[in-house]
Amino acid sequence: MPEPNSMIYEHRTYQITAGNVPEFLKIYEATGLAIITRYAKLIGCWTKESGVLNSVVFIWAYDDFAHRTAQRQKLAQDPEWQKFVPSILPFLVHQESIFLTPAPFSPHK
């Protein structure tokens, strides 16, 4: 585990039902993005053109694991987020989160 107070990044991948990535992104941008960015810093969002296709990758930044845990708890309790989540569930096939800690020379710390 990283040292306390070292920035972490969550590499979160959503596999979406075939052909539905554009609709998923439209819904996420229109409604979900404004909610989740109250709790996490968006570094970027990408669609995959190789590997597991029909996938969307987000990278979110947090101060450390404790910050991430606290922010995700707040997000889960947000009534707007609770209302939003059911709108994207039908699109999801699989979800995976990987945590990245920057190397000392990384420009993103």
Residue pairs with C-beta under 8 A, 6 or more apart in sequence:
1 65
2 8
2 64
2 65
2 101
4 64
4 66
5 63
5 64
6 64
6 101
6 102
6 109
7 61
7 62
7 63
7 64
7 101
7 102
7 108
7 109
8 61
8 62
8 63
8 64
8 65
8 68
8 99
8 100
8 101
9 43
9 59
9 60
9 61
9 62
9 99
9 100
9 101
9 102
9 108
10 40
10 58
10 59
10 60
10 61
10 62
10 68
10 97
10 98
10 99
10 100
11 57
11 58
11 59
11 97
11 98
11 99
11 100
12 57
12 58
12 59
12 60
12 95
12 96
12 97
12 98
13 48
13 52
13 55
13 56
13 57
13 58
13 95
13 96
13 97
13 98
14 24
14 55
14 56
14 57
14 58
14 91
14 92
14 94
14 95
15 52
15 54
15 55
15 92
15 93
15 94
15 95
16 24
16 54
16 55
16 56
16 91
16 92
16 93
17 54
17 90
17 91
17 92
17 93
18 54
19 54
20 54
20 91
21 47
21 54
21 55
21 56
23 91
24 56
24 88
24 91
25 45
25 47
25 56
27 87
27 88
27 91
28 56
28 88
31 84
31 87
32 81
32 84
32 88
33 42
35 75
35 78
35 80
35 81
35 84
36 42
36 60
36 75
36 81
38 75
38 78
39 71
39 72
39 74
39 75
39 78
40 60
40 61
40 62
40 68
40 71
40 75
41 60
41 61
41 62
42 58
42 59
42 60
42 61
43 59
43 60
43 61
43 108
44 58
44 59
45 56
45 57
45 58
45 59
46 56
46 57
47 55
47 56
47 57
48 54
48 55
48 56
48 57
54 93
59 100
61 108
62 68
62 71
65 99
75 81
76 82
102 108
102 109
